Amino acid sequence: MTDDHTTIRTVGGLAAAGLTADAKALEEVAERYAIAISPAVRRRLGQGADDPVAAQFVPTASELIVSAEELTDPIGDERFSPLTGVTHRYRDRVLLKPLGMCPVYCRFCFRREVVGPEHGILPDEDLAAALDYIRGHEEVWEVILTGGDPLMLPPARLGRLLDALDGIAHVRVVRIHTRVPVVSPERIRPRLLSVLKRRMPVWIVLHCNHRREIGEEASAALGALADRGVPLLSQTVLLRGVNDSPRALEELFRELVEHRVKPYYLHHADLARGTGHFRTGIEEGRGIVRRLRGDVSGLCQPTYVLDIPGGHGKVPIGGDYLERSADGSYLVTDRGGARHRYPPVPGEAEQ
């Protein structure tokens, strides 16, 4: 396998790097969904078909298998998009998508139909309209920059965007969803760090799915962000063949916490087209999450969530630990499976 300083973007590049034995079978995949494997990711790839890093980024012919329940817009972004670049699903927060490009393209991405190198930076007039929309909706407390990957923006442009948001009185928090610190850690430079440090809190939510994604370069990038005072959270997608075991998730979440990143969400994989080979069953996922409870620090416990298809939002789907008994008291299940009675407050039993 070659290991240079270029991003693989074509099936030919995959073949030249020894990442596919049948380039012809992937041409149709490449026509549908963008390919990008950054140099940092290439350095994290292992050997063999069961490599959890390669599974996330190297395309396979399985992506051509589309089941009836899979959707082009699995979480209903379009339904809640009043104008280009804005999604307003929840009352107090808005998604703002300043670009549609990513440093890598995950093979399970729920926005795989609308991201890629052809989806560049949001035009100035569309960005201005998006900012006017946010100014006109005083209920918006938080703006979430997503895309695409917002840390792909030139620091100067990102800085101007954050300045504009900082100037909107009712916007109190900005959140940036990104993979950059892990897949393109060389972008975490002093100029970008200075842009992120400001009066208004800017939270970084890192997308990371396996411990092996975090090498020395990513470790340094995360350290630089944390040292700068940028609060760090993470989101992970539960993926068959990548992290669908308590051990894999435990190792990942411990690694993240050791890097001062708090695990935030564990997503059940969305119903994106051509991603069925990645999805676990919900009960399977709940079982994995239950096995983490108690044996792993609470710092390492994200919320297991399902994004309801059609734009109905995220809901927690973790284990059930509480039920009401006939006498009005509660039965609480501990991490070992034993149940314990807990009394109601006076009068609650009659409710």
Order of alpha helices (4+ residues) and beta strands (2+ residues): alpha-alpha-alpha-alpha-beta-beta-alpha-beta-alpha-beta-alpha-alpha-beta-alpha-beta-alpha-beta-alpha-beta-beta-beta-beta-beta
